[in-house]
Amino acid sequence: MTSLCRAAALGVLGAVCSLSGCIASNVVADQDRRVVDPVGTLRFAPATQRQIPGLFESVEIRGAAAASLWKVYYLFEDTGRYAAAALVATEQGMKFQVLDGTWRLEPEGLVLDDTEPSPVDVAPDHLRLRSARGVVILRRSVLR
């Protein structure tokens, strides 16, 4: 019985190996093999007051913040209000933390409530928030 199973397995392996010779071997051009990092190609500039309102979701989190921060959503209203939700890894497991309050843009950066200003930059449909704990890049999203 064992030799019969082994023969069947070798027959399947032989069939697969013989079929692989029918697939054409192609070489993909170097530029087509590279991983495209759309965030890495963005050109950021300092934000203006008019560029901040909208709904944004994180697409990249770097630095110490990335150890516990998995996803972030911000809704900045043009009235100066904001709401935020962050998916955070805690000792008890994953949980959402939510915040809301007021925002304003000062020459030194974005101020949420009465915190210290954080530098904020924009690129087409993106915001970059920077702090001592890391960098969060957010992409403009649509409320549905």
N, CA, C and O atoms as a GROMACS GRO file, in nm:
protein
  576
    1MET      N    1   0.082  -0.118   0.000
    1MET     CA    2   0.000   0.000   0.000
    1MET      C    3   0.087   0.125   0.000
    1MET      O    4   0.057   0.222  -0.070
    2THR      N    5   0.195   0.124   0.079
    2THR     CA    6   0.282   0.240   0.087
    2THR      C    7   0.346   0.268  -0.048
    2THR      O    8   0.355   0.384  -0.089
    3SER      N    9   0.390   0.164  -0.116
    3SER     CA   10   0.453   0.185  -0.247
    3SER      C   11   0.354   0.237  -0.349
    3SER      O   12   0.392   0.311  -0.440
    4LEU      N   13   0.226   0.200  -0.336
    4LEU     CA   14   0.124   0.248  -0.426
    4LEU      C   15   0.100   0.398  -0.405
    4LEU      O   16   0.088   0.473  -0.502
    5CYS      N   17   0.094   0.442  -0.277
    5CYS     CA   18   0.077   0.584  -0.246
    5CYS      C   19   0.198   0.664  -0.294
    5CYS      O   20   0.184   0.774  -0.347
    6ARG      N   21   0.315   0.607  -0.274
    6ARG     CA   22   0.438   0.675  -0.317
    6ARG      C   23   0.440   0.688  -0.469
    6ARG      O   24   0.480   0.793  -0.521
    7ALA      N   25   0.401   0.587  -0.540
    7ALA     CA   26   0.399   0.590  -0.685
    7ALA      C   27   0.299   0.694  -0.734
    7ALA      O   28   0.325   0.765  -0.832
    8ALA      N   29   0.184   0.704  -0.667
    8ALA     CA   30   0.084   0.802  -0.706
    8ALA      C   31   0.137   0.943  -0.683
    8ALA      O   32   0.118   1.032  -0.766
    9ALA      N   33   0.204   0.963  -0.570
    9ALA     CA   34   0.260   1.095  -0.539
    9ALA      C   35   0.367   1.134  -0.640
    9ALA      O   36   0.371   1.248  -0.684
   10LEU      N   37   0.452   1.040  -0.676
   10LEU     CA   38   0.556   1.068  -0.775
   10LEU      C   39   0.496   1.095  -0.912
   10LEU      O   40   0.547   1.177  -0.988
   11GLY      N   41   0.385   1.026  -0.943
   11GLY     CA   42   0.317   1.049  -1.070
   11GLY      C   43   0.260   1.190  -1.077
   11GLY      O   44   0.270   1.256  -1.180
   12VAL      N   45   0.200   1.238  -0.967
   12VAL     CA   46   0.147   1.374  -0.962
   12VAL      C   47   0.260   1.474  -0.973
   12VAL      O   48   0.249   1.572  -1.047
   13LEU      N   49   0.369   1.451  -0.900
   13LEU     CA   50   0.485   1.540  -0.905
   13LEU      C   51   0.543   1.544  -1.046
   13LEU      O   52   0.580   1.650  -1.094
   14GLY      N   53   0.551   1.429  -1.111
   14GLY     CA   54   0.604   1.423  -1.247
   14GLY      C   55   0.515   1.500  -1.345
   14GLY      O   56   0.564   1.568  -1.435
   15ALA      N   57   0.384   1.488  -1.326
   15ALA     CA   58   0.292   1.560  -1.414
   15ALA      C   59   0.305   1.710  -1.397
   15ALA      O   60   0.304   1.784  -1.495
   16VAL      N   61   0.318   1.755  -1.273
   16VAL     CA   62   0.333   1.898  -1.246
   16VAL      C   63   0.464   1.949  -1.305
   16VAL      O   64   0.467   2.055  -1.367
   17CYS      N   65   0.571   1.874  -1.285
   17CYS     CA   66   0.702   1.916  -1.337
   17CYS      C   67   0.701   1.922  -1.489
   17CYS      O   68   0.762   2.012  -1.548
   18SER      N   69   0.635   1.828  -1.552
   18SER     CA   70   0.634   1.828  -1.698
   18SER      C   71   0.548   1.942  -1.752
   18SER      O   72   0.577   1.995  -1.860
   19LEU      N   73   0.443   1.981  -1.680
   19LEU     CA   74   0.359   2.092  -1.724
   19LEU      C   75   0.430   2.225  -1.708
   19LEU      O   76   0.404   2.319  -1.783
   20SER      N   77   0.518   2.234  -1.610
   20SER     CA   78   0.585   2.362  -1.587
   20SER      C   79   0.674   2.399  -1.704
   20SER      O   80   0.707   2.517  -1.721
   21GLY      N   81   0.714   2.304  -1.786
   21GLY     CA   82   0.795   2.336  -1.903
   21GLY      C   83   0.715   2.404  -2.011
   21GLY      O   84   0.773   2.458  -2.105
   22CYS      N   85   0.583   2.404  -2.001
   22CYS     CA   86   0.498   2.469  -2.100
   22CYS      C   87   0.479   2.618  -2.073
   22CYS      O   88   0.433   2.691  -2.161
   23ILE      N   89   0.513   2.663  -1.954
   23ILE     CA   90   0.495   2.803  -1.921
   23ILE      C   91   0.618   2.880  -1.967
   23ILE      O   92   0.731   2.846  -1.931
   24ALA      N   93   0.595   2.982  -2.045
   24ALA     CA   94   0.706   3.060  -2.100
   24ALA      C   95   0.781   3.132  -1.988
   24ALA      O   96   0.721   3.183  -1.894
   25SER      N   97   0.910   3.134  -2.002
   25SER     CA   98   0.995   3.206  -1.907
   25SER      C   99   1.007   3.350  -1.956
   25SER      O  100   1.056   3.375  -2.066
   26ASN      N  101   0.964   3.443  -1.874
   26ASN     CA  102   0.970   3.585  -1.911
   26ASN      C  103   1.059   3.660  -1.814
   26ASN      O  104   1.069   3.624  -1.696
   27VAL      N  105   1.120   3.760  -1.862
   27VAL     CA  106   1.200   3.847  -1.777
   27VAL      C  107   1.125   3.978  -1.765
   27VAL      O  108   1.090   4.041  -1.865
   28VAL      N  109   1.100   4.018  -1.641
   28VAL     CA  110   1.028   4.143  -1.615
   28VAL      C  111   1.132   4.254  -1.601
   28VAL      O  112   1.231   4.239  -1.530
   29ALA      N  113   1.108   4.363  -1.670
   29ALA     CA  114   1.200   4.476  -1.666
   29ALA      C  115   1.218   4.524  -1.522
   29ALA      O  116   1.124   4.518  -1.443
   30ASP      N  117   1.337   4.571  -1.489
   30ASP     CA  118   1.371   4.614  -1.354
   30ASP      C  119   1.271   4.715  -1.300
   30ASP      O  120   1.228   4.701  -1.186
   31GLN      N  121   1.232   4.816  -1.377
   31GLN     CA  122   1.140   4.919  -1.329
   31GLN      C  123   1.002   4.863  -1.301
   31GLN      O  124   0.926   4.922  -1.223
   32ASP      N  125   0.967   4.750  -1.362
   32ASP     CA  126   0.836   4.689  -1.339
   32ASP      C  127   0.837   4.594  -1.219
   32ASP      O  128   0.731   4.552  -1.172
   33ARG      N  129   0.956   4.561  -1.169
   33ARG     CA  130   0.966   4.470  -1.054
   33ARG      C  131   0.970   4.546  -0.922
   33ARG      O  132   0.946   4.486  -0.817
   34ARG      N  133   1.001   4.673  -0.925
   34ARG     CA  134   1.016   4.750  -0.801
   34ARG      C  135   0.882   4.773  -0.735
   34ARG      O  136   0.779   4.791  -0.801
   35VAL      N  137   0.885   4.773  -0.603
   35VAL     CA  138   0.767   4.803  -0.525
   35VAL      C  139   0.746   4.954  -0.529
   35VAL      O  140   0.838   5.031  -0.503
   36VAL      N  141   0.626   4.994  -0.562
   36VAL     CA  142   0.594   5.137  -0.569
   36VAL      C  143   0.544   5.180  -0.432
   36VAL      O  144   0.449   5.123  -0.378
   37ASP      N  145   0.607   5.282  -0.376
   37ASP     CA  146   0.568   5.338  -0.247
   37ASP      C  147   0.508   5.475  -0.272
   37ASP      O  148   0.580   5.575  -0.275
   38PRO      N  149   0.375   5.482  -0.290
   38PRO     CA  150   0.314   5.611  -0.324
   38PRO      C  151   0.337   5.717  -0.216
   38PRO      O  152   0.349   5.835  -0.248
   39VAL      N  153   0.342   5.677  -0.089
   39VAL     CA  154   0.366   5.773   0.018
   39VAL      C  155   0.507   5.830   0.007
   39VAL      O  156   0.529   5.948   0.033
   40GLY      N  157   0.602   5.746  -0.031
   40GLY     CA  158   0.741   5.791  -0.043
   40GLY      C  159   0.763   5.890  -0.156
   40GLY      O  160   0.864   5.960  -0.157
   41THR      N  161   0.671   5.897  -0.250
   41THR     CA  162   0.686   5.990  -0.362
   41THR      C  163   0.616   6.123  -0.339
   41THR      O  164   0.626   6.213  -0.422
   42LEU      N  165   0.544   6.136  -0.227
   42LEU     CA  166   0.472   6.260  -0.200
   42LEU      C  167   0.568   6.374  -0.168
   42LEU      O  168   0.670   6.353  -0.103
   43ARG      N  169   0.534   6.494  -0.214
   43ARG     CA  170   0.611   6.614  -0.185
   43ARG      C  171   0.530   6.699  -0.087
   43ARG      O  172   0.430   6.758  -0.125
   44PHE      N  173   0.574   6.704   0.037
   44PHE     CA  174   0.502   6.776   0.141
   44PHE      C  175   0.550   6.920   0.152
   44PHE      O  176   0.667   6.951   0.127
   45ALA      N  177   0.458   7.008   0.191
   45ALA     CA  178   0.487   7.149   0.216
   45ALA      C  179   0.406   7.190   0.339
   45ALA      O  180   0.308   7.124   0.372
   46PRO      N  181   0.444   7.297   0.406
   46PRO     CA  182   0.367   7.340   0.523
   46PRO      C  183   0.219   7.362   0.489
   46PRO      O  184   0.185   7.415   0.383
   47ALA      N  185   0.133   7.322   0.582
   47ALA     CA  186  -0.011   7.330   0.560
   47ALA      C  187  -0.063   7.471   0.580
   47ALA      O  188  -0.006   7.550   0.655
   48THR      N  189  -0.172   7.501   0.512
   48THR     CA  190  -0.245   7.626   0.536
   48THR      C  191  -0.379   7.590   0.599
   48THR      O  192  -0.422   7.475   0.592
   49GLN      N  193  -0.443   7.686   0.659
   49GLN     CA  194  -0.571   7.667   0.727
   49GLN      C  195  -0.675   7.602   0.638
   49GLN      O  196  -0.751   7.516   0.684
   50ARG      N  197  -0.681   7.639   0.513
   50ARG     CA  198  -0.783   7.588   0.421
   50ARG      C  199  -0.760   7.443   0.378
   50ARG      O  200  -0.853   7.378   0.331
   51GLN      N  201  -0.637   7.391   0.394
   51GLN     CA  202  -0.605   7.256   0.349
   51GLN      C  203  -0.636   7.148   0.452
   51GLN      O  204  -0.634   7.029   0.419
   52ILE      N  205  -0.663   7.186   0.574
   52ILE     CA  206  -0.678   7.086   0.681
   52ILE      C  207  -0.818   7.027   0.693
   52ILE      O  208  -0.828   6.906   0.715
   53PRO      N  209  -0.926   7.104   0.680
   53PRO     CA  210  -1.059   7.042   0.699
   53PRO      C  211  -1.082   6.922   0.608
   53PRO      O  212  -1.046   6.921   0.490
   54GLY      N  213  -1.146   6.819   0.667
   54GLY     CA  214  -1.179   6.698   0.593
   54GLY      C  215  -1.160   6.575   0.680
   54GLY      O  216  -1.117   6.584   0.795
   55LEU      N  217  -1.194   6.461   0.624
   55LEU     CA  218  -1.178   6.331   0.690
   55LEU      C  219  -1.049   6.268   0.640
   55LEU      O  220  -1.024   6.264   0.519
   56PHE      N  221  -0.966   6.220   0.732
   56PHE     CA  222  -0.838   6.159   0.698
   56PHE      C  223  -0.821   6.027   0.772
   56PHE      O  224  -0.866   6.012   0.885
   57GLU      N  225  -0.755   5.932   0.704
   57GLU     CA  226  -0.721   5.803   0.767
   57GLU      C  227  -0.572   5.778   0.749
   57GLU      O  228  -0.514   5.812   0.646
   58SER      N  229  -0.512   5.717   0.849
   58SER     CA  230  -0.368   5.693   0.843
   58SER      C  231  -0.334   5.591   0.736
   58SER      O  232  -0.404   5.492   0.717
   59VAL      N  233  -0.223   5.617   0.666
   59VAL     CA  234  -0.169   5.522   0.569
   59VAL      C  235  -0.028   5.481   0.606
   59VAL      O  236   0.025   5.383   0.554
   60GLU      N  237   0.033   5.555   0.697
   60GLU     CA  238   0.167   5.519   0.745
   60GLU      C  239   0.189   5.580   0.882
   60GLU      O  240   0.157   5.697   0.906
   61ILE      N  241   0.245   5.499   0.972
   61ILE     CA  242   0.278   5.545   1.106
   61ILE      C  243   0.422   5.503   1.132
   61ILE      O  244   0.456   5.385   1.119
   62ARG      N  245   0.507   5.600   1.168
   62ARG     CA  246   0.649   5.572   1.190
   62ARG      C  247   0.692   5.621   1.327
   62ARG      O  248   0.626   5.705   1.389
   63GLY      N  249   0.805   5.568   1.373
   63GLY     CA  250   0.860   5.611   1.501
   63GLY      C  251   0.806   5.530   1.616
   63GLY      O  252   0.745   5.425   1.596
   64ALA      N  253   0.829   5.580   1.738
   64ALA     CA  254   0.787   5.509   1.858
   64ALA      C  255   0.636   5.489   1.862
   64ALA      O  256   0.588   5.389   1.916
   65ALA      N  257   0.561   5.582   1.805
   65ALA     CA  258   0.415   5.571   1.805
   65ALA      C  259   0.367   5.445   1.734
   65ALA      O  260   0.261   5.392   1.767
   66ALA      N  261   0.443   5.397   1.637
   66ALA     CA  262   0.402   5.280   1.558
   66ALA      C  263   0.399   5.152   1.641
   66ALA      O  264   0.337   5.054   1.600
   67ALA      N  265   0.463   5.152   1.757
   67ALA     CA  266   0.463   5.032   1.841
   67ALA      C  267   0.325   5.000   1.896
   67ALA      O  268   0.292   4.884   1.918
   68SER      N  269   0.243   5.103   1.920
   68SER     CA  270   0.111   5.078   1.977
   68SER      C  271  -0.003   5.134   1.893
   68SER      O  272  -0.118   5.092   1.910
   69LEU      N  273   0.026   5.226   1.803
   69LEU     CA  274  -0.077   5.290   1.723
   69LEU      C  275  -0.090   5.219   1.590
   69LEU      O  276   0.004   5.216   1.511
   70TRP      N  277  -0.208   5.158   1.563
   70TRP     CA  278  -0.226   5.078   1.443
   70TRP      C  279  -0.300   5.151   1.333
   70TRP      O  280  -0.269   5.132   1.215
   71LYS      N  281  -0.396   5.234   1.368
   71LYS     CA  282  -0.475   5.306   1.268
   71LYS      C  283  -0.530   5.431   1.334
   71LYS      O  284  -0.564   5.430   1.453
   72VAL      N  285  -0.540   5.541   1.256
   72VAL     CA  286  -0.589   5.668   1.308
   72VAL      C  287  -0.686   5.730   1.208
   72VAL      O  288  -0.662   5.725   1.087
   73TYR      N  289  -0.792   5.786   1.258
   73TYR     CA  290  -0.887   5.862   1.176
   73TYR      C  291  -0.904   6.000   1.239
   73TYR      O  292  -0.919   6.012   1.361
   74TYR      N  293  -0.900   6.104   1.156
   74TYR     CA  294  -0.926   6.241   1.202
   74TYR      C  295  -1.032   6.302   1.112
   74TYR      O  296  -1.030   6.286   0.990
   75LEU      N  297  -1.125   6.372   1.174
   75LEU     CA  298  -1.220   6.455   1.102
   75LEU      C  299  -1.198   6.597   1.151
   75LEU      O  300  -1.228   6.630   1.266
   76PHE      N  301  -1.147   6.682   1.062
   76PHE     CA  302  -1.126   6.822   1.094
   76PHE      C  303  -1.237   6.903   1.026
   76PHE      O  304  -1.249   6.902   0.904
   77GLU      N  305  -1.316   6.972   1.106
   77GLU     CA  306  -1.423   7.054   1.051
   77GLU      C  307  -1.371   7.196   1.029
   77GLU      O  308  -1.283   7.242   1.102
   78ASP      N  309  -1.425   7.264   0.929
   78ASP     CA  310  -1.379   7.400   0.902
   78ASP      C  311  -1.422   7.499   1.010
   78ASP      O  312  -1.380   7.615   1.009
   79THR      N  313  -1.507   7.454   1.104
   79THR     CA  314  -1.549   7.537   1.217
   79THR      C  315  -1.445   7.539   1.329
   79THR      O  316  -1.458   7.615   1.425
   80GLY      N  317  -1.341   7.455   1.316
   80GLY     CA  318  -1.240   7.448   1.420
   80GLY      C  319  -1.261   7.333   1.517
   80GLY      O  320  -1.190   7.323   1.618
   81ARG      N  321  -1.355   7.246   1.490
   81ARG     CA  322  -1.377   7.126   1.572
   81ARG      C  323  -1.310   7.007   1.506
   81ARG      O  324  -1.291   7.005   1.384
   82TYR      N  325  -1.275   6.907   1.586
   82TYR     CA  326  -1.220   6.782   1.532
   82TYR      C  327  -1.274   6.665   1.612
   82TYR      O  328  -1.316   6.680   1.727
   83ALA      N  329  -1.273   6.549   1.550
   83ALA     CA  330  -1.303   6.422   1.616
   83ALA      C  331  -1.197   6.324   1.566
   83ALA      O  332  -1.156   6.329   1.450
   84ALA      N  333  -1.153   6.235   1.654
   84ALA     CA  334  -1.048   6.141   1.617
   84ALA      C  335  -1.073   6.006   1.682
   84ALA      O  336  -1.131   5.998   1.791
   85ALA      N  337  -1.030   5.901   1.614
   85ALA     CA  338  -1.035   5.766   1.669
   85ALA      C  339  -0.904   5.697   1.632
   85ALA      O  340  -0.855   5.709   1.520
   86ALA      N  341  -0.848   5.625   1.728
   86ALA     CA  342  -0.723   5.555   1.706
   86ALA      C  343  -0.737   5.412   1.754
   86ALA      O  344  -0.786   5.387   1.864
   87LEU      N  345  -0.693   5.317   1.672
   87LEU     CA  346  -0.688   5.177   1.712
   87LEU      C  347  -0.552   5.155   1.776
   87LEU      O  348  -0.448   5.169   1.712
   88VAL      N  349  -0.554   5.121   1.906
   88VAL     CA  350  -0.433   5.117   1.986
   88VAL      C  351  -0.414   4.979   2.048
   88VAL      O  352  -0.510   4.917   2.095
   89ALA      N  353  -0.290   4.932   2.048
   89ALA     CA  354  -0.256   4.807   2.117
   89ALA      C  355  -0.226   4.840   2.263
   89ALA      O  356  -0.138   4.921   2.292
   90THR      N  357  -0.299   4.778   2.355
   90THR     CA  358  -0.278   4.800   2.497
   90THR      C  359  -0.245   4.666   2.563
   90THR      O  360  -0.250   4.562   2.498
   91GLU      N  361  -0.212   4.670   2.690
   91GLU     CA  362  -0.184   4.546   2.763
   91GLU      C  363  -0.307   4.456   2.769
   91GLU      O  364  -0.294   4.334   2.779
   92GLN      N  365  -0.426   4.515   2.762
   92GLN     CA  366  -0.550   4.439   2.766
   92GLN      C  367  -0.594   4.393   2.627
   92GLN      O  368  -0.691   4.318   2.614
   93GLY      N  369  -0.525   4.436   2.524
   93GLY     CA  370  -0.561   4.402   2.387
   93GLY      C  371  -0.588   4.526   2.305
   93GLY      O  372  -0.561   4.638   2.349
   94MET      N  373  -0.641   4.507   2.186
   94MET     CA  374  -0.669   4.619   2.096
   94MET      C  375  -0.795   4.692   2.142
   94MET      O  376  -0.893   4.632   2.186
   95LYS      N  377  -0.789   4.827   2.131
   95LYS     CA  378  -0.909   4.905   2.161
   95LYS      C  379  -0.902   5.038   2.086
   95LYS      O  380  -0.794   5.085   2.050
   96PHE      N  381  -1.020   5.095   2.065
   96PHE     CA  382  -1.028   5.227   2.004
   96PHE      C  383  -1.026   5.332   2.114
   96PHE      O  384  -1.094   5.318   2.216
   97GLN      N  385  -0.948   5.436   2.091
   97GLN     CA  386  -0.952   5.554   2.177
   97GLN      C  387  -1.009   5.667   2.093
   97GLN      O  388  -0.970   5.684   1.977
   98VAL      N  389  -1.099   5.743   2.150
   98VAL     CA  390  -1.161   5.852   2.075
   98VAL      C  391  -1.135   5.985   2.145
   98VAL      O  392  -1.126   5.992   2.267
   99LEU      N  393  -1.124   6.088   2.065
   99LEU     CA  394  -1.102   6.225   2.113
   99LEU      C  395  -1.189   6.319   2.031
   99LEU      O  396  -1.226   6.289   1.918
  100ASP      N  397  -1.221   6.431   2.089
  100ASP     CA  398  -1.282   6.538   2.012
  100ASP      C  399  -1.250   6.668   2.084
  100ASP      O  400  -1.221   6.669   2.204
  101GLY      N  401  -1.257   6.775   2.010
  101GLY     CA  402  -1.225   6.904   2.068
  101GLY      C  403  -1.211   7.009   1.961
  101GLY      O  404  -1.281   7.007   1.861
  102THR      N  405  -1.118   7.101   1.984
  102THR     CA  406  -1.097   7.210   1.889
  102THR      C  407  -0.957   7.203   1.831
  102THR      O  408  -0.864   7.152   1.894
  103TRP      N  409  -0.943   7.254   1.709
  103TRP     CA  410  -0.813   7.261   1.645
  103TRP      C  411  -0.794   7.401   1.587
  103TRP      O  412  -0.889   7.472   1.556
  104ARG      N  413  -0.668   7.437   1.574
  104ARG     CA  414  -0.632   7.562   1.508
  104ARG      C  415  -0.491   7.545   1.453
  104ARG      O  416  -0.412   7.464   1.502
  105LEU      N  417  -0.462   7.622   1.351
  105LEU     CA  418  -0.329   7.619   1.291
  105LEU      C  419  -0.255   7.745   1.331
  105LEU      O  420  -0.302   7.857   1.308
  106GLU      N  421  -0.139   7.727   1.390
  106GLU     CA  422  -0.052   7.837   1.427
  106GLU      C  423   0.074   7.828   1.342
  106GLU      O  424   0.096   7.725   1.278
  107PRO      N  425   0.156   7.931   1.340
  107PRO     CA  426   0.280   7.925   1.260
  107PRO      C  427   0.369   7.805   1.294
  107PRO      O  428   0.441   7.755   1.208
  108GLU      N  429   0.364   7.760   1.421
  108GLU     CA  430   0.448   7.647   1.464
  108GLU      C  431   0.386   7.512   1.431
  108GLU      O  432   0.454   7.410   1.435
  109GLY      N  433   0.256   7.510   1.397
  109GLY     CA  434   0.194   7.384   1.363
  109GLY      C  435   0.050   7.373   1.409
  109GLY      O  436  -0.013   7.472   1.447
  110LEU      N  437  -0.001   7.251   1.406
  110LEU     CA  438  -0.139   7.220   1.441
  110LEU      C  439  -0.153   7.209   1.592
  110LEU      O  440  -0.074   7.140   1.657
  111VAL      N  441  -0.253   7.277   1.648
  111VAL     CA  442  -0.279   7.271   1.791
  111VAL      C  443  -0.414   7.203   1.811
  111VAL      O  444  -0.516   7.252   1.763
  112LEU      N  445  -0.414   7.091   1.881
  112LEU     CA  446  -0.536   7.022   1.918
  112LEU      C  447  -0.567   7.056   2.063
  112LEU      O  448  -0.487   7.029   2.152
  113ASP      N  449  -0.683   7.116   2.085
  113ASP     CA  450  -0.722   7.166   2.218
  113ASP      C  451  -0.614   7.264   2.265
  113ASP      O  452  -0.593   7.367   2.200
  114ASP      N  453  -0.548   7.236   2.374
  114ASP     CA  454  -0.445   7.328   2.423
  114ASP      C  455  -0.308   7.263   2.428
  114ASP      O  456  -0.225   7.298   2.512
  115THR      N  457  -0.283   7.167   2.338
  115THR     CA  458  -0.153   7.099   2.336
  115THR      C  459  -0.049   7.187   2.268
  115THR      O  460  -0.081   7.291   2.210
  116GLU      N  461   0.075   7.145   2.274
  116GLU     CA  462   0.182   7.213   2.202
  116GLU      C  463   0.161   7.195   2.052
  116GLU      O  464   0.110   7.091   2.010
  117PRO      N  465   0.198   7.293   1.972
  117PRO     CA  466   0.183   7.279   1.826
  117PRO      C  467   0.266   7.162   1.772
  117PRO      O  468   0.379   7.140   1.815
  118SER      N  469   0.209   7.089   1.678
  118SER     CA  470   0.280   6.982   1.607
  118SER      C  471   0.292   7.022   1.461
  118SER      O  472   0.194   7.064   1.401
  119PRO      N  473   0.412   7.011   1.404
  119PRO     CA  474   0.426   7.046   1.262
  119PRO      C  475   0.331   6.963   1.177
  119PRO      O  476   0.317   6.842   1.197
  120VAL      N  477   0.265   7.029   1.082
  120VAL     CA  478   0.172   6.961   0.991
  120VAL      C  479   0.204   7.007   0.850
  120VAL      O  480   0.217   7.126   0.822
  121ASP      N  481   0.216   6.909   0.761
  121ASP     CA  482   0.248   6.935   0.621
  121ASP      C  483   0.140   6.872   0.534
  121ASP      O  484   0.068   6.782   0.577
  122VAL      N  485   0.131   6.921   0.411
  122VAL     CA  486   0.032   6.867   0.317
  122VAL      C  487   0.099   6.828   0.186
  122VAL      O  488   0.200   6.885   0.145
  123ALA      N  489   0.039   6.730   0.123
  123ALA     CA  490   0.069   6.690  -0.015
  123ALA      C  491  -0.068   6.664  -0.075
  123ALA      O  492  -0.167   6.660  -0.001
  124PRO      N  493  -0.080   6.646  -0.205
  124PRO     CA  494  -0.212   6.622  -0.262
  124PRO      C  495  -0.288   6.510  -0.188
  124PRO      O  496  -0.243   6.395  -0.185
  125ASP      N  497  -0.401   6.546  -0.129
  125ASP     CA  498  -0.489   6.453  -0.055
  125ASP      C  499  -0.422   6.386   0.064
  125ASP      O  500  -0.467   6.278   0.105
  126HIS      N  501  -0.319   6.444   0.121
  126HIS     CA  502  -0.250   6.386   0.236
  126HIS      C  503  -0.212   6.494   0.338
  126HIS      O  504  -0.187   6.609   0.303
  127LEU      N  505  -0.209   6.453   0.465
  127LEU     CA  506  -0.154   6.533   0.574
  127LEU      C  507  -0.043   6.453   0.639
  127LEU      O  508  -0.049   6.330   0.646
  128ARG      N  509   0.059   6.524   0.687
  128ARG     CA  510   0.165   6.458   0.765
  128ARG      C  511   0.173   6.531   0.898
  128ARG      O  512   0.201   6.651   0.903
  129LEU      N  513   0.147   6.456   1.006
  129LEU     CA  514   0.157   6.510   1.142
  129LEU      C  515   0.285   6.458   1.204
  129LEU      O  516   0.313   6.338   1.202
  130ARG      N  517   0.364   6.550   1.261
  130ARG     CA  518   0.491   6.510   1.322
  130ARG      C  519   0.492   6.547   1.470
  130ARG      O  520   0.439   6.650   1.511
  131SER      N  521   0.553   6.460   1.549
  131SER     CA  522   0.572   6.487   1.692
  131SER      C  523   0.699   6.417   1.737
  131SER      O  524   0.765   6.348   1.659
  132ALA      N  525   0.733   6.434   1.864
  132ALA     CA  526   0.851   6.368   1.919
  132ALA      C  527   0.836   6.216   1.918
  132ALA      O  528   0.936   6.145   1.916
  133ARG      N  529   0.713   6.166   1.919
  133ARG     CA  530   0.688   6.021   1.921
  133ARG      C  531   0.683   5.958   1.784
  133ARG      O  532   0.683   5.835   1.773
  134GLY      N  533   0.678   6.038   1.677
  134GLY     CA  534   0.675   5.978   1.545
  134GLY      C  535   0.605   6.064   1.442
  134GLY      O  536   0.579   6.182   1.463
  135VAL      N  537   0.575   6.000   1.330
  135VAL     CA  538   0.512   6.066   1.216
  135VAL      C  539   0.391   5.983   1.174
  135VAL      O  540   0.398   5.861   1.166
  136VAL      N  541   0.280   6.053   1.148
  136VAL     CA  542   0.160   5.988   1.096
  136VAL      C  543   0.127   6.055   0.963
  136VAL      O  544   0.112   6.177   0.956
  137ILE      N  545   0.117   5.974   0.858
  137ILE     CA  546   0.075   6.026   0.728
  137ILE      C  547  -0.068   5.978   0.706
  137ILE      O  548  -0.098   5.859   0.715
  138LEU      N  549  -0.154   6.075   0.676
  138LEU     CA  550  -0.297   6.048   0.660
  138LEU      C  551  -0.339   6.081   0.517
  138LEU      O  552  -0.289   6.176   0.456
  139ARG      N  553  -0.431   6.002   0.466
  139ARG     CA  554  -0.485   6.024   0.332
  139ARG      C  555  -0.629   6.075   0.346
  139ARG      O  556  -0.705   6.025   0.429
  140ARG      N  557  -0.664   6.174   0.264
  140ARG     CA  558  -0.800   6.226   0.265
  140ARG      C  559  -0.895   6.114   0.226
  140ARG      O  560  -0.868   6.037   0.134
  141SER      N  561  -1.006   6.106   0.297
  141SER     CA  562  -1.104   6.003   0.272
  141SER      C  563  -1.239   6.068   0.247
  141SER      O  564  -1.252   6.191   0.249
  142VAL      N  565  -1.340   5.986   0.225
  142VAL     CA  566  -1.472   6.035   0.194
  142VAL      C  567  -1.570   5.977   0.296
  142VAL      O  568  -1.568   5.857   0.325
  143LEU      N  569  -1.654   6.062   0.351
  143LEU     CA  570  -1.760   6.016   0.440
  143LEU      C  571  -1.870   5.953   0.357
  143LEU      O  572  -1.917   6.013   0.260
  144ARG      N  573  -1.912   5.834   0.393
  144ARG     CA  574  -2.018   5.766   0.318
  144ARG      C  575  -2.133   5.738   0.408
  144ARG      O  576  -2.233   5.681   0.364
   0.00000   0.00000   0.00000
